[in-house]
């Protein structure tokens, strides 16, 4: 499980990305790379690594559910994800 600091850093980066999205788009259209360089580093969307909403885990992340593979499995076994069940053949 991720620490609270990692989760907080993730949320802070997401907020910065949203805050500077319009400015970044405008600077890119103008090809003003000096202006882009002056923006905060964490305002770049590529610096945001998706994390599990429940545990904060970075690896094994399912975009559709916004959770990690481990939590997906546990929730599916508990029957908490509609339409998902353990397969057998």
PDB file of N, CA, C and O in Angstrom, chain B, residues numbered from 101:
ATOM      1  N   UNK B 101       0.840  -1.182   0.000  1.00  0.00           N
ATOM      2  CA  UNK B 101       0.000   0.000   0.000  1.00  0.00           C
ATOM      3  C   UNK B 101       0.886   1.247   0.000  1.00  0.00           C
ATOM      4  O   UNK B 101       1.889   1.317   0.711  1.00  0.00           O
ATOM      5  N   UNK B 102       0.499   2.206  -0.799  1.00  0.00           N
ATOM      6  CA  UNK B 102       1.275   3.441  -0.911  1.00  0.00           C
ATOM      7  C   UNK B 102       1.112   4.297   0.343  1.00  0.00           C
ATOM      8  O   UNK B 102       0.108   4.214   1.051  1.00  0.00           O
ATOM      9  N   UNK B 103       2.107   5.105   0.592  1.00  0.00           N
ATOM     10  CA  UNK B 103       2.027   5.994   1.748  1.00  0.00           C
ATOM     11  C   UNK B 103       1.080   7.153   1.437  1.00  0.00           C
ATOM     12  O   UNK B 103       0.740   7.403   0.281  1.00  0.00           O
ATOM     13  N   UNK B 104       0.668   7.844   2.481  1.00  0.00           N
ATOM     14  CA  UNK B 104      -0.233   8.981   2.294  1.00  0.00           C
ATOM     15  C   UNK B 104       0.455  10.099   1.519  1.00  0.00           C
ATOM     16  O   UNK B 104      -0.196  10.843   0.786  1.00  0.00           O
ATOM     17  N   UNK B 105       1.766  10.216   1.679  1.00  0.00           N
ATOM     18  CA  UNK B 105       2.515  11.258   0.968  1.00  0.00           C
ATOM     19  C   UNK B 105       2.470  11.025  -0.543  1.00  0.00           C
ATOM     20  O   UNK B 105       2.344  11.981  -1.308  1.00  0.00           O
ATOM     21  N   UNK B 106       2.570   9.783  -0.975  1.00  0.00           N
ATOM     22  CA  UNK B 106       2.515   9.484  -2.407  1.00  0.00           C
ATOM     23  C   UNK B 106       1.151   9.830  -2.978  1.00  0.00           C
ATOM     24  O   UNK B 106       1.039  10.393  -4.067  1.00  0.00           O
ATOM     25  N   UNK B 107       0.113   9.484  -2.220  1.00  0.00           N
ATOM     26  CA  UNK B 107      -1.240   9.793  -2.677  1.00  0.00           C
ATOM     27  C   UNK B 107      -1.450  11.300  -2.755  1.00  0.00           C
ATOM     28  O   UNK B 107      -2.070  11.796  -3.695  1.00  0.00           O
ATOM     29  N   UNK B 108      -0.937  12.021  -1.772  1.00  0.00           N
ATOM     30  CA  UNK B 108      -1.074  13.475  -1.754  1.00  0.00           C
ATOM     31  C   UNK B 108      -0.318  14.105  -2.924  1.00  0.00           C
ATOM     32  O   UNK B 108      -0.819  15.037  -3.554  1.00  0.00           O
ATOM     33  N   UNK B 109       0.872  13.610  -3.214  1.00  0.00           N
ATOM     34  CA  UNK B 109       1.673  14.113  -4.325  1.00  0.00           C
ATOM     35  C   UNK B 109       0.958  13.875  -5.654  1.00  0.00           C
ATOM     36  O   UNK B 109       0.979  14.725  -6.544  1.00  0.00           O
ATOM     37  N   UNK B 110       0.330  12.714  -5.775  1.00  0.00           N
ATOM     38  CA  UNK B 110      -0.420  12.368  -6.983  1.00  0.00           C
ATOM     39  C   UNK B 110      -1.573  13.360  -7.189  1.00  0.00           C
ATOM     40  O   UNK B 110      -1.775  13.857  -8.297  1.00  0.00           O
ATOM     41  N   UNK B 111      -2.317  13.643  -6.130  1.00  0.00           N
ATOM     42  CA  UNK B 111      -3.443  14.570  -6.230  1.00  0.00           C
ATOM     43  C   UNK B 111      -2.967  15.989  -6.548  1.00  0.00           C
ATOM     44  O   UNK B 111      -3.611  16.716  -7.305  1.00  0.00           O
ATOM     45  N   UNK B 112      -1.844  16.367  -5.965  1.00  0.00           N
ATOM     46  CA  UNK B 112      -1.290  17.699  -6.206  1.00  0.00           C
ATOM     47  C   UNK B 112      -0.883  17.852  -7.672  1.00  0.00           C
ATOM     48  O   UNK B 112      -1.115  18.898  -8.278  1.00  0.00           O
ATOM     49  N   UNK B 113      -0.279  16.809  -8.237  1.00  0.00           N
ATOM     50  CA  UNK B 113       0.117  16.846  -9.645  1.00  0.00           C
ATOM     51  C   UNK B 113      -1.099  16.936 -10.551  1.00  0.00           C
ATOM     52  O   UNK B 113      -1.090  17.673 -11.537  1.00  0.00           O
ATOM     53  N   UNK B 114      -2.152  16.181 -10.219  1.00  0.00           N
ATOM     54  CA  UNK B 114      -3.361  16.238 -11.032  1.00  0.00           C
ATOM     55  C   UNK B 114      -3.957  17.640 -11.045  1.00  0.00           C
ATOM     56  O   UNK B 114      -4.406  18.124 -12.084  1.00  0.00           O
ATOM     57  N   UNK B 115      -3.957  18.285  -9.885  1.00  0.00           N
ATOM     58  CA  UNK B 115      -4.483  19.648  -9.795  1.00  0.00           C
ATOM     59  C   UNK B 115      -3.666  20.616 -10.639  1.00  0.00           C
ATOM     60  O   UNK B 115      -4.223  21.480 -11.316  1.00  0.00           O
ATOM     61  N   UNK B 116      -2.336  20.470 -10.599  1.00  0.00           N
ATOM     62  CA  UNK B 116      -1.467  21.345 -11.399  1.00  0.00           C
ATOM     63  C   UNK B 116      -1.690  21.135 -12.895  1.00  0.00           C
ATOM     64  O   UNK B 116      -1.696  22.094 -13.667  1.00  0.00           O
ATOM     65  N   UNK B 117      -1.873  19.892 -13.295  1.00  0.00           N
ATOM     66  CA  UNK B 117      -2.106  19.597 -14.711  1.00  0.00           C
ATOM     67  C   UNK B 117      -3.383  20.287 -15.173  1.00  0.00           C
ATOM     68  O   UNK B 117      -3.409  20.891 -16.245  1.00  0.00           O
ATOM     69  N   UNK B 118      -4.432  20.201 -14.378  1.00  0.00           N
ATOM     70  CA  UNK B 118      -5.698  20.832 -14.741  1.00  0.00           C
ATOM     71  C   UNK B 118      -5.590  22.357 -14.738  1.00  0.00           C
ATOM     72  O   UNK B 118      -6.171  23.031 -15.589  1.00  0.00           O
ATOM     73  N   UNK B 119      -4.849  22.887 -13.783  1.00  0.00           N
ATOM     74  CA  UNK B 119      -4.701  24.342 -13.659  1.00  0.00           C
ATOM     75  C   UNK B 119      -3.998  24.942 -14.873  1.00  0.00           C
ATOM     76  O   UNK B 119      -4.401  26.000 -15.358  1.00  0.00           O
ATOM     77  N   UNK B 120      -2.957  24.285 -15.367  1.00  0.00           N
ATOM     78  CA  UNK B 120      -2.143  24.829 -16.448  1.00  0.00           C
ATOM     79  C   UNK B 120      -2.472  24.253 -17.828  1.00  0.00           C
ATOM     80  O   UNK B 120      -1.759  24.537 -18.790  1.00  0.00           O
ATOM     81  N   UNK B 121      -3.524  23.461 -17.946  1.00  0.00           N
ATOM     82  CA  UNK B 121      -3.838  22.814 -19.224  1.00  0.00           C
ATOM     83  C   UNK B 121      -4.079  23.825 -20.345  1.00  0.00           C
ATOM     84  O   UNK B 121      -3.547  23.675 -21.445  1.00  0.00           O
ATOM     85  N   UNK B 122      -4.871  24.844 -20.067  1.00  0.00           N
ATOM     86  CA  UNK B 122      -5.180  25.837 -21.111  1.00  0.00           C
ATOM     87  C   UNK B 122      -3.941  26.640 -21.498  1.00  0.00           C
ATOM     88  O   UNK B 122      -3.710  26.917 -22.675  1.00  0.00           O
ATOM     89  N   UNK B 123      -3.154  27.009 -20.499  1.00  0.00           N
ATOM     90  CA  UNK B 123      -1.935  27.789 -20.756  1.00  0.00           C
ATOM     91  C   UNK B 123      -0.952  26.978 -21.600  1.00  0.00           C
ATOM     92  O   UNK B 123      -0.349  27.496 -22.539  1.00  0.00           O
ATOM     93  N   UNK B 124      -0.801  25.694 -21.249  1.00  0.00           N
ATOM     94  CA  UNK B 124       0.109  24.823 -21.989  1.00  0.00           C
ATOM     95  C   UNK B 124      -0.338  24.689 -23.444  1.00  0.00           C
ATOM     96  O   UNK B 124       0.477  24.740 -24.365  1.00  0.00           O
ATOM     97  N   UNK B 125      -1.641  24.517 -23.631  1.00  0.00           N
ATOM     98  CA  UNK B 125      -2.165  24.353 -24.981  1.00  0.00           C
ATOM     99  C   UNK B 125      -1.895  25.602 -25.822  1.00  0.00           C
ATOM    100  O   UNK B 125      -1.496  25.509 -26.983  1.00  0.00           O
ATOM    101  N   UNK B 126      -2.115  26.756 -25.225  1.00  0.00           N
ATOM    102  CA  UNK B 126      -1.892  28.020 -25.929  1.00  0.00           C
ATOM    103  C   UNK B 126      -0.412  28.199 -26.286  1.00  0.00           C
ATOM    104  O   UNK B 126      -0.085  28.597 -27.404  1.00  0.00           O
ATOM    105  N   UNK B 127       0.479  27.904 -25.333  1.00  0.00           N
ATOM    106  CA  UNK B 127       1.913  28.047 -25.585  1.00  0.00           C
ATOM    107  C   UNK B 127       2.400  27.076 -26.649  1.00  0.00           C
ATOM    108  O   UNK B 127       3.282  27.416 -27.438  1.00  0.00           O
ATOM    109  N   UNK B 128       1.843  25.879 -26.683  1.00  0.00           N
ATOM    110  CA  UNK B 128       2.235  24.902 -27.697  1.00  0.00           C
ATOM    111  C   UNK B 128       1.797  25.344 -29.080  1.00  0.00           C
ATOM    112  O   UNK B 128       2.536  25.178 -30.050  1.00  0.00           O
ATOM    113  N   UNK B 129       0.589  25.909 -29.177  1.00  0.00           N
ATOM    114  CA  UNK B 129       0.104  26.386 -30.473  1.00  0.00           C
ATOM    115  C   UNK B 129       0.973  27.527 -31.003  1.00  0.00           C
ATOM    116  O   UNK B 129       1.208  27.635 -32.206  1.00  0.00           O
ATOM    117  N   UNK B 130       1.449  28.380 -30.082  1.00  0.00           N
ATOM    118  CA  UNK B 130       2.318  29.495 -30.465  1.00  0.00           C
ATOM    119  C   UNK B 130       3.769  29.058 -30.658  1.00  0.00           C
ATOM    120  O   UNK B 130       4.603  29.840 -31.113  1.00  0.00           O
ATOM    121  N   UNK B 131       4.060  27.819 -30.314  1.00  0.00           N
ATOM    122  CA  UNK B 131       5.415  27.259 -30.356  1.00  0.00           C
ATOM    123  C   UNK B 131       6.382  28.068 -29.490  1.00  0.00           C
ATOM    124  O   UNK B 131       7.536  28.295 -29.852  1.00  0.00           O
ATOM    125  N   UNK B 132       5.872  28.489 -28.344  1.00  0.00           N
ATOM    126  CA  UNK B 132       6.652  29.258 -27.375  1.00  0.00           C
ATOM    127  C   UNK B 132       7.234  28.281 -26.341  1.00  0.00           C
ATOM    128  O   UNK B 132       6.681  28.107 -25.255  1.00  0.00           O
ATOM    129  N   UNK B 133       8.341  27.658 -26.695  1.00  0.00           N
ATOM    130  CA  UNK B 133       8.927  26.632 -25.833  1.00  0.00           C
ATOM    131  C   UNK B 133       9.630  27.233 -24.624  1.00  0.00           C
ATOM    132  O   UNK B 133       9.780  26.566 -23.601  1.00  0.00           O
ATOM    133  N   UNK B 134      10.059  28.474 -24.730  1.00  0.00           N
ATOM    134  CA  UNK B 134      10.663  29.149 -23.573  1.00  0.00           C
ATOM    135  C   UNK B 134       9.602  29.375 -22.499  1.00  0.00           C
ATOM    136  O   UNK B 134       9.867  29.218 -21.307  1.00  0.00           O
ATOM    137  N   UNK B 135       8.417  29.739 -22.930  1.00  0.00           N
ATOM    138  CA  UNK B 135       7.308  29.924 -21.985  1.00  0.00           C
ATOM    139  C   UNK B 135       6.887  28.616 -21.348  1.00  0.00           C
ATOM    140  O   UNK B 135       6.548  28.572 -20.166  1.00  0.00           O
ATOM    141  N   UNK B 136       6.909  27.552 -22.134  1.00  0.00           N
ATOM    142  CA  UNK B 136       6.580  26.222 -21.600  1.00  0.00           C
ATOM    143  C   UNK B 136       7.586  25.800 -20.544  1.00  0.00           C
ATOM    144  O   UNK B 136       7.226  25.183 -19.542  1.00  0.00           O
ATOM    145  N   UNK B 137       8.839  26.133 -20.771  1.00  0.00           N
ATOM    146  CA  UNK B 137       9.893  25.741 -19.836  1.00  0.00           C
ATOM    147  C   UNK B 137       9.767  26.456 -18.497  1.00  0.00           C
ATOM    148  O   UNK B 137      10.257  25.963 -17.481  1.00  0.00           O
ATOM    149  N   UNK B 138       9.115  27.610 -18.491  1.00  0.00           N
ATOM    150  CA  UNK B 138       8.964  28.372 -17.256  1.00  0.00           C
ATOM    151  C   UNK B 138       7.818  27.865 -16.382  1.00  0.00           C
ATOM    152  O   UNK B 138       7.735  28.209 -15.202  1.00  0.00           O
ATOM    153  N   UNK B 139       6.942  27.055 -16.954  1.00  0.00           N
ATOM    154  CA  UNK B 139       5.838  26.487 -16.171  1.00  0.00           C
ATOM    155  C   UNK B 139       6.381  25.443 -15.197  1.00  0.00           C
ATOM    156  O   UNK B 139       7.467  24.904 -15.413  1.00  0.00           O
ATOM    157  N   UNK B 140       5.641  25.153 -14.129  1.00  0.00           N
ATOM    158  CA  UNK B 140       6.093  24.123 -13.183  1.00  0.00           C
ATOM    159  C   UNK B 140       6.225  22.760 -13.859  1.00  0.00           C
ATOM    160  O   UNK B 140       5.432  22.409 -14.732  1.00  0.00           O
ATOM    161  N   UNK B 141       7.220  22.011 -13.451  1.00  0.00           N
ATOM    162  CA  UNK B 141       7.446  20.691 -14.050  1.00  0.00           C
ATOM    163  C   UNK B 141       6.241  19.775 -13.881  1.00  0.00           C
ATOM    164  O   UNK B 141       5.871  19.042 -14.798  1.00  0.00           O
ATOM    165  N   UNK B 142       5.641  19.824 -12.711  1.00  0.00           N
ATOM    166  CA  UNK B 142       4.534  18.913 -12.429  1.00  0.00           C
ATOM    167  C   UNK B 142       3.244  19.303 -13.146  1.00  0.00           C
ATOM    168  O   UNK B 142       2.231  18.619 -12.999  1.00  0.00           O
ATOM    169  N   UNK B 143       3.264  20.382 -13.914  1.00  0.00           N
ATOM    170  CA  UNK B 143       2.083  20.740 -14.695  1.00  0.00           C
ATOM    171  C   UNK B 143       2.053  19.975 -16.016  1.00  0.00           C
ATOM    172  O   UNK B 143       1.083  20.069 -16.768  1.00  0.00           O
ATOM    173  N   UNK B 144       3.110  19.223 -16.296  1.00  0.00           N
ATOM    174  CA  UNK B 144       3.175  18.409 -17.500  1.00  0.00           C
ATOM    175  C   UNK B 144       2.403  17.113 -17.274  1.00  0.00           C
ATOM    176  O   UNK B 144       2.693  16.395 -16.317  1.00  0.00           O
ATOM    177  N   UNK B 145       1.425  16.793 -18.129  1.00  0.00           N
ATOM    178  CA  UNK B 145       0.609  15.596 -17.902  1.00  0.00           C
ATOM    179  C   UNK B 145       1.387  14.285 -17.927  1.00  0.00           C
ATOM    180  O   UNK B 145       0.937  13.295 -17.350  1.00  0.00           O
ATOM    181  N   UNK B 146       2.537  14.258 -18.581  1.00  0.00           N
ATOM    182  CA  UNK B 146       3.288  13.012 -18.626  1.00  0.00           C
ATOM    183  C   UNK B 146       3.926  12.665 -17.285  1.00  0.00           C
ATOM    184  O   UNK B 146       4.347  11.527 -17.078  1.00  0.00           O
ATOM    185  N   UNK B 147       4.003  13.627 -16.380  1.00  0.00           N
ATOM    186  CA  UNK B 147       4.585  13.364 -15.069  1.00  0.00           C
ATOM    187  C   UNK B 147       3.594  12.718 -14.102  1.00  0.00           C
ATOM    188  O   UNK B 147       3.971  12.278 -13.016  1.00  0.00           O
ATOM    189  N   UNK B 148       2.337  12.667 -14.504  1.00  0.00           N
ATOM    190  CA  UNK B 148       1.316  12.055 -13.654  1.00  0.00           C
ATOM    191  C   UNK B 148       1.269  10.567 -13.967  1.00  0.00           C
ATOM    192  O   UNK B 148       0.901  10.172 -15.073  1.00  0.00           O
ATOM    193  N   UNK B 149       1.636   9.753 -13.005  1.00  0.00           N
ATOM    194  CA  UNK B 149       1.540   8.308 -13.161  1.00  0.00           C
ATOM    195  C   UNK B 149       0.256   7.869 -12.489  1.00  0.00           C
ATOM    196  O   UNK B 149       0.044   8.151 -11.310  1.00  0.00           O
ATOM    197  N   UNK B 150      -0.598   7.185 -13.221  1.00  0.00           N
ATOM    198  CA  UNK B 150      -1.886   6.776 -12.665  1.00  0.00           C
ATOM    199  C   UNK B 150      -1.693   5.848 -11.471  1.00  0.00           C
ATOM    200  O   UNK B 150      -0.813   4.988 -11.470  1.00  0.00           O
ATOM    201  N   UNK B 151      -2.526   6.038 -10.464  1.00  0.00           N
ATOM    202  CA  UNK B 151      -2.456   5.235  -9.245  1.00  0.00           C
ATOM    203  C   UNK B 151      -3.825   4.678  -8.909  1.00  0.00           C
ATOM    204  O   UNK B 151      -4.853   5.259  -9.257  1.00  0.00           O
ATOM    205  N   UNK B 152      -3.822   3.553  -8.233  1.00  0.00           N
ATOM    206  CA  UNK B 152      -5.053   2.917  -7.762  1.00  0.00           C
ATOM    207  C   UNK B 152      -5.766   3.870  -6.804  1.00  0.00           C
ATOM    208  O   UNK B 152      -5.139   4.460  -5.925  1.00  0.00           O
ATOM    209  N   UNK B 153      -7.080   4.016  -6.978  1.00  0.00           N
ATOM    210  CA  UNK B 153      -7.860   4.912  -6.129  1.00  0.00           C
ATOM    211  C   UNK B 153      -7.927   4.402  -4.686  1.00  0.00           C
ATOM    212  O   UNK B 153      -8.061   5.194  -3.753  1.00  0.00           O
ATOM    213  N   UNK B 154      -7.834   3.097  -4.506  1.00  0.00           N
ATOM    214  CA  UNK B 154      -7.991   2.525  -3.170  1.00  0.00           C
ATOM    215  C   UNK B 154      -6.678   2.369  -2.418  1.00  0.00           C
ATOM    216  O   UNK B 154      -6.591   2.675  -1.228  1.00  0.00           O
ATOM    217  N   UNK B 155      -5.651   1.888  -3.125  1.00  0.00           N
ATOM    218  CA  UNK B 155      -4.391   1.586  -2.440  1.00  0.00           C
ATOM    219  C   UNK B 155      -3.254   2.524  -2.802  1.00  0.00           C
ATOM    220  O   UNK B 155      -2.295   2.650  -2.041  1.00  0.00           O
ATOM    221  N   UNK B 156      -3.340   3.183  -3.946  1.00  0.00           N
ATOM    222  CA  UNK B 156      -2.263   4.059  -4.383  1.00  0.00           C
ATOM    223  C   UNK B 156      -1.177   3.336  -5.157  1.00  0.00           C
ATOM    224  O   UNK B 156      -0.144   3.929  -5.469  1.00  0.00           O
ATOM    225  N   UNK B 157      -1.389   2.075  -5.471  1.00  0.00           N
ATOM    226  CA  UNK B 157      -0.402   1.290  -6.204  1.00  0.00           C
ATOM    227  C   UNK B 157      -0.283   1.792  -7.643  1.00  0.00           C
ATOM    228  O   UNK B 157      -1.291   2.108  -8.277  1.00  0.00           O
ATOM    229  N   UNK B 158       0.953   1.867  -8.162  1.00  0.00           N
ATOM    230  CA  UNK B 158       1.196   2.353  -9.516  1.00  0.00           C
ATOM    231  C   UNK B 158       1.137   1.248 -10.554  1.00  0.00           C
ATOM    232  O   UNK B 158       0.641   1.462 -11.659  1.00  0.00           O
ATOM    233  N   UNK B 159       1.626   0.096 -10.220  1.00  0.00           N
ATOM    234  CA  UNK B 159       1.714  -0.977 -11.208  1.00  0.00           C
ATOM    235  C   UNK B 159       0.428  -1.784 -11.283  1.00  0.00           C
ATOM    236  O   UNK B 159      -0.325  -1.870 -10.313  1.00  0.00           O
ATOM    237  N   UNK B 160       0.189  -2.369 -12.438  1.00  0.00           N
ATOM    238  CA  UNK B 160      -0.985  -3.218 -12.613  1.00  0.00           C
ATOM    239  C   UNK B 160      -2.284  -2.438 -12.506  1.00  0.00           C
ATOM    240  O   UNK B 160      -3.237  -2.896 -11.876  1.00  0.00           O
ATOM    241  N   UNK B 161      -2.324  -1.263 -13.117  1.00  0.00           N
ATOM    242  CA  UNK B 161      -3.470  -0.359 -13.020  1.00  0.00           C
ATOM    243  C   UNK B 161      -4.421  -0.592 -14.183  1.00  0.00           C
ATOM    244  O   UNK B 161      -3.995  -0.623 -15.338  1.00  0.00           O
ATOM    245  N   UNK B 162      -5.701  -0.754 -13.888  1.00  0.00           N
ATOM    246  CA  UNK B 162      -6.724  -0.900 -14.915  1.00  0.00           C
ATOM    247  C   UNK B 162      -7.440   0.430 -15.078  1.00  0.00           C
ATOM    248  O   UNK B 162      -8.103   0.899 -14.154  1.00  0.00           O
ATOM    249  N   UNK B 163      -7.310   1.039 -16.251  1.00  0.00           N
ATOM    250  CA  UNK B 163      -7.899   2.351 -16.486  1.00  0.00           C
ATOM    251  C   UNK B 163      -9.420   2.329 -16.371  1.00  0.00           C
ATOM    252  O   UNK B 163     -10.025   3.262 -15.842  1.00  0.00           O
ATOM    253  N   UNK B 164     -10.021   1.278 -16.861  1.00  0.00           N
ATOM    254  CA  UNK B 164     -11.483   1.203 -16.870  1.00  0.00           C
ATOM    255  C   UNK B 164     -12.070   1.288 -15.462  1.00  0.00           C
ATOM    256  O   UNK B 164     -13.113   1.906 -15.248  1.00  0.00           O
ATOM    257  N   UNK B 165     -11.390   0.664 -14.514  1.00  0.00           N
ATOM    258  CA  UNK B 165     -11.898   0.620 -13.140  1.00  0.00           C
ATOM    259  C   UNK B 165     -11.193   1.603 -12.208  1.00  0.00           C
ATOM    260  O   UNK B 165     -11.673   1.865 -11.105  1.00  0.00           O
ATOM    261  N   UNK B 166     -10.060   2.145 -12.642  1.00  0.00           N
ATOM    262  CA  UNK B 166      -9.231   3.056 -11.853  1.00  0.00           C
ATOM    263  C   UNK B 166      -8.703   2.414 -10.566  1.00  0.00           C
ATOM    264  O   UNK B 166      -8.518   3.080  -9.547  1.00  0.00           O
ATOM    265  N   UNK B 167      -8.468   1.111 -10.642  1.00  0.00           N
ATOM    266  CA  UNK B 167      -7.889   0.398  -9.493  1.00  0.00           C
ATOM    267  C   UNK B 167      -6.829  -0.577  -9.983  1.00  0.00           C
ATOM    268  O   UNK B 167      -6.734  -0.864 -11.177  1.00  0.00           O
ATOM    269  N   UNK B 168      -6.031  -1.083  -9.045  1.00  0.00           N
ATOM    270  CA  UNK B 168      -4.971  -2.020  -9.402  1.00  0.00           C
ATOM    271  C   UNK B 168      -5.539  -3.422  -9.595  1.00  0.00           C
ATOM    272  O   UNK B 168      -6.675  -3.708  -9.219  1.00  0.00           O
ATOM    273  N   UNK B 169      -4.736  -4.273 -10.180  1.00  0.00           N
ATOM    274  CA  UNK B 169      -5.167  -5.641 -10.471  1.00  0.00           C
ATOM    275  C   UNK B 169      -5.499  -6.410  -9.202  1.00  0.00           C
ATOM    276  O   UNK B 169      -6.407  -7.241  -9.198  1.00  0.00           O
ATOM    277  N   UNK B 170      -4.778  -6.142  -8.139  1.00  0.00           N
ATOM    278  CA  UNK B 170      -4.993  -6.856  -6.882  1.00  0.00           C
ATOM    279  C   UNK B 170      -6.355  -6.485  -6.291  1.00  0.00           C
ATOM    280  O   UNK B 170      -7.115  -7.355  -5.868  1.00  0.00           O
ATOM    281  N   UNK B 171      -6.652  -5.192  -6.268  1.00  0.00           N
ATOM    282  CA  UNK B 171      -7.939  -4.745  -5.741  1.00  0.00           C
ATOM    283  C   UNK B 171      -9.083  -5.180  -6.651  1.00  0.00           C
ATOM    284  O   UNK B 171     -10.173  -5.492  -6.173  1.00  0.00           O
ATOM    285  N   UNK B 172      -8.841  -5.203  -7.955  1.00  0.00           N
ATOM    286  CA  UNK B 172      -9.859  -5.664  -8.898  1.00  0.00           C
ATOM    287  C   UNK B 172     -10.226  -7.111  -8.596  1.00  0.00           C
ATOM    288  O   UNK B 172     -11.403  -7.472  -8.582  1.00  0.00           O
ATOM    289  N   UNK B 173      -9.231  -7.918  -8.359  1.00  0.00           N
ATOM    290  CA  UNK B 173      -9.461  -9.334  -8.063  1.00  0.00           C
ATOM    291  C   UNK B 173     -10.234  -9.507  -6.756  1.00  0.00           C
ATOM    292  O   UNK B 173     -11.183 -10.287  -6.683  1.00  0.00           O
ATOM    293  N   UNK B 174      -9.816  -8.770  -5.725  1.00  0.00           N
ATOM    294  CA  UNK B 174     -10.482  -8.887  -4.427  1.00  0.00           C
ATOM    295  C   UNK B 174     -11.936  -8.426  -4.500  1.00  0.00           C
ATOM    296  O   UNK B 174     -12.826  -9.077  -3.951  1.00  0.00           O
ATOM    297  N   UNK B 175     -12.175  -7.309  -5.173  1.00  0.00           N
ATOM    298  CA  UNK B 175     -13.536  -6.797  -5.286  1.00  0.00           C
ATOM    299  C   UNK B 175     -14.412  -7.707  -6.149  1.00  0.00           C
ATOM    300  O   UNK B 175     -15.603  -7.867  -5.883  1.00  0.00           O
ATOM    301  N   UNK B 176     -13.811  -8.302  -7.188  1.00  0.00           N
ATOM    302  CA  UNK B 176     -14.570  -9.216  -8.049  1.00  0.00           C
ATOM    303  C   UNK B 176     -14.958 -10.472  -7.277  1.00  0.00           C
ATOM    304  O   UNK B 176     -16.081 -10.957  -7.407  1.00  0.00           O
ATOM    305  N   UNK B 177     -14.036 -11.001  -6.475  1.00  0.00           N
ATOM    306  CA  UNK B 177     -14.345 -12.191  -5.672  1.00  0.00           C
ATOM    307  C   UNK B 177     -15.429 -11.895  -4.647  1.00  0.00           C
ATOM    308  O   UNK B 177     -16.244 -12.759  -4.323  1.00  0.00           O
ATOM    309  N   UNK B 178     -15.433 -10.659  -4.135  1.00  0.00           N
ATOM    310  CA  UNK B 178     -16.444 -10.269  -3.147  1.00  0.00           C
ATOM    311  C   UNK B 178     -17.782  -9.932  -3.807  1.00  0.00           C
ATOM    312  O   UNK B 178     -18.779  -9.726  -3.116  1.00  0.00           O
ATOM    313  N   UNK B 179     -17.806  -9.876  -5.143  1.00  0.00           N
ATOM    314  CA  UNK B 179     -19.039  -9.581  -5.866  1.00  0.00           C
ATOM    315  C   UNK B 179     -19.400  -8.109  -5.853  1.00  0.00           C
ATOM    316  O   UNK B 179     -20.573  -7.764  -5.990  1.00  0.00           O
ATOM    317  N   UNK B 180     -18.413  -7.230  -5.691  1.00  0.00           N
ATOM    318  CA  UNK B 180     -18.682  -5.800  -5.603  1.00  0.00           C
ATOM    319  C   UNK B 180     -18.567  -5.077  -6.944  1.00  0.00           C
ATOM    320  O   UNK B 180     -18.854  -3.883  -7.033  1.00  0.00           O
ATOM    321  N   UNK B 181     -18.149  -5.796  -7.988  1.00  0.00           N
ATOM    322  CA  UNK B 181     -18.060  -5.189  -9.320  1.00  0.00           C
ATOM    323  C   UNK B 181     -19.164  -5.810 -10.175  1.00  0.00           C
ATOM    324  O   UNK B 181     -19.107  -7.001 -10.480  1.00  0.00           O
ATOM    325  N   UNK B 182     -20.169  -5.019 -10.568  1.00  0.00           N
ATOM    326  CA  UNK B 182     -21.298  -5.554 -11.322  1.00  0.00           C
ATOM    327  C   UNK B 182     -20.866  -6.174 -12.648  1.00  0.00           C
ATOM    328  O   UNK B 182     -20.062  -5.601 -13.383  1.00  0.00           O
ATOM    329  N   UNK B 183     -21.403  -7.333 -12.935  1.00  0.00           N
ATOM    330  CA  UNK B 183     -21.146  -8.004 -14.203  1.00  0.00           C
ATOM    331  C   UNK B 183     -19.837  -8.746 -14.270  1.00  0.00           C
ATOM    332  O   UNK B 183     -19.516  -9.300 -15.321  1.00  0.00           O
ATOM    333  N   UNK B 184     -19.065  -8.786 -13.205  1.00  0.00           N
ATOM    334  CA  UNK B 184     -17.790  -9.477 -13.226  1.00  0.00           C
ATOM    335  C   UNK B 184     -17.839 -10.658 -12.278  1.00  0.00           C
ATOM    336  O   UNK B 184     -18.282 -10.551 -11.134  1.00  0.00           O
ATOM    337  N   UNK B 185     -17.370 -11.789 -12.788  1.00  0.00           N
ATOM    338  CA  UNK B 185     -17.285 -12.958 -11.934  1.00  0.00           C
ATOM    339  C   UNK B 185     -16.101 -13.810 -12.367  1.00  0.00           C
ATOM    340  O   UNK B 185     -15.558 -13.634 -13.457  1.00  0.00           O
ATOM    341  N   UNK B 186     -15.723 -14.707 -11.523  1.00  0.00           N
ATOM    342  CA  UNK B 186     -14.574 -15.563 -11.801  1.00  0.00           C
ATOM    343  C   UNK B 186     -14.925 -16.512 -12.964  1.00  0.00           C
ATOM    344  O   UNK B 186     -15.976 -17.154 -12.972  1.00  0.00           O
ATOM    345  N   UNK B 187     -14.019 -16.575 -13.931  1.00  0.00           N
ATOM    346  CA  UNK B 187     -14.278 -17.438 -15.067  1.00  0.00           C
ATOM    347  C   UNK B 187     -13.720 -18.836 -14.800  1.00  0.00           C
ATOM    348  O   UNK B 187     -12.749 -19.012 -14.064  1.00  0.00           O
ATOM    349  N   UNK B 188     -14.368 -19.821 -15.422  1.00  0.00           N
ATOM    350  CA  UNK B 188     -13.855 -21.192 -15.350  1.00  0.00           C
ATOM    351  C   UNK B 188     -14.270 -21.904 -16.642  1.00  0.00           C
ATOM    352  O   UNK B 188     -15.367 -21.694 -17.159  1.00  0.00           O
ATOM    353  N   UNK B 189     -13.387 -22.731 -17.138  1.00  0.00           N
ATOM    354  CA  UNK B 189     -13.688 -23.475 -18.374  1.00  0.00           C
ATOM    355  C   UNK B 189     -13.071 -24.832 -18.341  1.00  0.00           C
ATOM    356  O   UNK B 189     -13.216 -25.599 -19.293  1.00  0.00           O
TER     357      UNK B 189
END
